[in-house]
Amino acid sequence: LNTELQTELACRREDSSFSEFVTLTIKIDNLMRQAPKRKIDKGNPRKPTPG
């Protein structure tokens, strides 16, 4: 599992059955794959808008 998916699963309740856990994992993975990728440029902080 990729680290983003692991993080999402770590924040979920722990009393799920294995089958529920697998179903939830698949749903989250599908949502993450469908979401547009966000690019974060750490080397270029956001510049204030002139005004």
N, C-alpha and C positions, 0 to 999 in steps of 0.2 A: 504494500500500500504506500502511496506517496505521502509525504509529510503533511500536506494540507488536509488530506483525507483523514489521516491519523489524528490530527488536531481536532477536526470536527467531531470525530467519534469519541474522543476523550471528554468532550463537553456534554455528551449524552448520558441518559440514565443507564445505570448498570444492571437493572433487574430484568432486562430483556432476555428472551430465550435465544438460543443460537440462531434459529431460523429467522427471528425478528431482527437480530443483529445483522445477519447477511443481507436481508431485504433492505434495511436502512442503509447499509454500506453501499449497495448497488444504487439506490436512489440518490444518495449524496454524490457518488462518483459521476452519475449521469448528469446531474445538475452542474457539477463543476466542469465537466467537459463541454457542456452547452453554453456556459457563461463566457462572454468575451474575455479574452486575456487582458489583464491590467498591467501596463508597463509602468514601473516606478523608476524614475531617473534619480538615483541617489547623488550623483555628482553635480546636478544642476538644480539647486533649490528654486522653488517658485518665486518669480520676480513680482514685486508689487505692481499693480496697475497704475500707470501715471494718471493723475487727475487733479 
